[in-house]
Amino acid sequence: MPVYSGFLYRIFFITFVIMKLQIINGPNLNLLGVREESIYGNRDFDNFFEELKHRFPDVNLHYYQSNIEGELINKLHETGFDFDGILFNPGGYTHTSVALHDAIAAIRTPVLEIHISNVYAREEFRHKSLITSRCKGLIAGLGLEGYALGIIYFLTGRR
């Protein structure tokens, strides 16, 4: 059984490992539910995060959002050595930030790049990600459900 940095519980000789996962959302994702609903849907992320906690009660889920590149880097550094996985939607910084690329390269925790929309079906400038090469994988175009699929990926132990 893999050893996770989360909490370990023993009940009736059965061992349960609580996995610690961090969701990090970048710029403008605080406006989900009101921003470009035809692309991003009409659901705000705080309510969706509560749903994720109910769907995955055995996962210690954490959520952080910032519109500021340096704060996203700080959160990657803060969680990148003692969490089991990071689901990261860098928003528009996906296409511009060498600093986020370098921050992901500097940490040990595996990172999945998440995008709500299919960036490859949108404007051409969105087709290039500066961070994908440092991420474990990419989930794009599946709406908010992409976050749940990322959690399932980490839970299956395929890291």
C-alpha positions in Angstrom: 0.0 0.0 0.0 1.4 3.4 -0.9 2.3 5.7 2.0 0.6 9.1 1.7 1.4 12.3 3.6 -2.2 12.5 4.9 -3.5 11.0 8.1 -3.5 7.3 8.8 -6.4 5.6 10.7 -6.7 2.1 11.9 -10.2 0.7 12.6 -10.8 -3.0 13.3 -7.4 -3.8 11.8 -8.3 -2.1 8.6 -6.0 0.8 7.5 -7.4 3.8 5.8 -5.3 6.5 4.3 -6.7 10.0 4.0 -5.2 11.6 0.9 -4.5 15.3 1.0 -5.2 17.1 -2.3 -5.0 20.8 -3.1 -7.1 22.5 -5.7 -5.6 25.8 -7.0 -7.5 28.1 -9.3 -6.0 31.0 -11.0 -7.2 34.4 -12.4 -10.9 35.1 -13.0 -12.0 31.7 -11.8 -13.5 33.5 -8.8 -16.1 34.7 -11.2 -17.4 31.2 -12.2 -21.2 31.2 -12.3 -21.3 34.7 -13.6 -18.5 34.9 -16.2 -19.1 33.8 -19.7 -21.6 31.1 -18.8 -21.7 29.7 -22.3 -18.0 28.7 -21.8 -17.7 28.1 -18.1 -21.3 27.2 -17.0 -23.5 28.8 -14.4 -22.1 27.2 -11.3 -19.8 29.0 -8.8 -16.8 27.0 -7.6 -17.4 27.4 -3.8 -20.7 25.4 -4.2 -19.0 22.9 -6.5 -16.2 22.5 -4.0 -18.7 21.6 -1.3 -20.2 19.0 -3.6 -16.7 17.5 -4.2 -16.2 17.2 -0.4 -19.4 15.2 -0.2 -18.6 13.0 -3.2 -15.1 12.3 -1.8 -15.5 12.2 2.0 -12.3 10.2 2.4 -10.1 12.8 0.7 -8.8 15.8 2.6 -9.6 18.5 0.0 -8.2 22.0 0.2 -9.1 24.9 -2.1 -7.3 28.1 -3.0 -8.0 30.8 -5.6 -6.0 33.9 -6.5 -5.8 36.3 -9.4 -2.2 37.1 -8.6 0.6 35.0 -10.1 3.0 35.3 -7.2 0.3 34.1 -4.7 -0.2 31.0 -6.9 3.5 30.4 -6.9 3.5 30.7 -3.1 0.7 28.2 -2.8 2.5 25.7 -5.0 5.6 26.1 -2.9 3.5 25.8 0.4 1.7 22.6 -0.7 4.2 21.1 -3.1 6.1 19.0 -0.6 3.5 17.6 1.8 0.4 17.1 -0.2 -0.4 14.0 -2.3 -1.5 15.9 -5.4 -2.4 19.3 -6.8 -5.2 20.0 -9.3 -4.2 23.3 -10.9 -6.2 25.5 -13.2 -3.9 28.4 -13.9 -6.4 30.2 -16.0 -4.9 32.7 -18.4 -1.4 32.2 -16.8 -1.4 28.9 -18.6 -0.2 30.6 -21.8 2.1 33.2 -20.3 3.8 32.1 -17.1 7.3 30.8 -17.2 7.4 31.4 -13.4 4.5 28.9 -12.8 6.3 26.4 -15.1 9.4 26.8 -12.9 7.4 26.6 -9.6 5.8 23.3 -10.7 9.3 22.0 -11.7 10.6 22.9 -8.2 8.1 20.9 -6.2 7.7 17.2 -5.5 3.9 16.9 -5.4 2.5 15.7 -8.7 0.4 18.4 -10.5 -2.6 17.8 -12.8 -3.4 20.7 -15.1 -7.1 21.3 -15.3 -9.2 23.5 -17.7 -12.9 23.8 -17.6 -13.2 24.7 -21.2 -11.5 22.9 -24.1 -8.7 25.3 -24.7 -7.9 23.7 -28.0 -11.3 24.5 -29.4 -10.9 28.2 -28.5 -8.6 31.0 -29.7 -5.3 29.9 -31.1 -3.3 31.7 -28.3 -4.9 29.3 -25.8 -3.5 26.2 -27.6 0.0 26.7 -26.1 0.5 25.9 -22.4 3.8 26.8 -20.7 3.1 24.5 -17.8 1.9 21.2 -19.3 5.4 19.8 -19.7 5.9 20.0 -15.9 2.5 18.5 -15.1 1.6 14.8 -14.7 -1.2 15.2 -17.1 -3.9 17.5 -18.5 -7.7 17.4 -18.2 -9.5 19.9 -20.4 -13.0 20.6 -21.8 -15.0 18.5 -19.4 -16.4 21.3 -17.3 -16.2 21.3 -13.6 -16.3 17.5 -13.7 -12.6 17.6 -14.8 -11.7 18.3 -11.1 -13.6 15.2 -10.0 -11.8 13.1 -12.6 -8.5 14.5 -11.4 -9.3 13.4 -7.8 -10.2 10.0 -9.1 -6.9 9.8 -10.9 -5.0 10.5 -7.7 -7.1 8.0 -5.7 -6.3 5.2 -8.1 -2.6 5.6 -7.3 -1.5 5.9 -10.9 1.2 8.5 -10.1 
